[in-house]
Amino acid sequence: MVLMAAKRKKKPDSSLIPLVSVLVICLILVASALAFRQRQMRYREQALYNELTQIRELITNRQVYRSVFFSQIRDNFIQERALLFTADFHVSAGVDLARGFSLQTDGSTAVLQLPAAGILSIDADDTSIEEVFVKERFSSVTTGDYLPLLGEEKENIRRTAEESGLERDAERRAELIFRGILKMAGYDRITVSFRREVL
């Protein structure tokens, strides 16, 4: 008679079950915490992006330029008028966020790319007009004599402002302001750059 010993199946070690359960729970908690942190970071980034969008235009530099004008108009052999006057132009420079910007954050790092600073407005100050000399012979000087000259001068004022570095100074000031905004939002490692248009 052949006796065969029955193979006994090993029972799983019941002491490992609680350990595995604890490890699984820990992994689930860590994954949940990371996912929550990611959601919080994305929420904070979106909230900051929305705040920056609300700024639209950030004027960081203003300058007043004075121009001298001379005009002599002869309507015919009899009628003639001439005027020499000065006028102020208020020039504003800064960053127009409506041209698009990008914001990327990761933990305490923020990278902000802005459009390059530019001249945002040039306005002739009508109240600053000072007549130095007026000559009227059978004809009167009117506002119609002033306005075309003021309009034509705006392009010269723009060139003068650009050559004097108004935009560069506006950009430096804008960088300081945006760094401050990002710092207050809780970011420590901050990069602010300006996008140059390709001509």
Secondary structure, DSSP 4 states (H G I P E B T S, - for coil): ----PPPPPPPP-TTHHHHHHHHHHHHHHHHHHHHHHHHHHHHHHHHHHHHHHHH-EEEEEEEEEEEEEEEEEESSSS-EEEEEEEEEEEEEEEEEGGG--EEEEETTEEEEEEEPPEEEEEEEEEEEEEEEEEEEESS---HHHHHHHHHHHHHHHHHHHHHTTHHHHHHHHHHHHHHHHHHHTT-SEEEEEEEPPP-
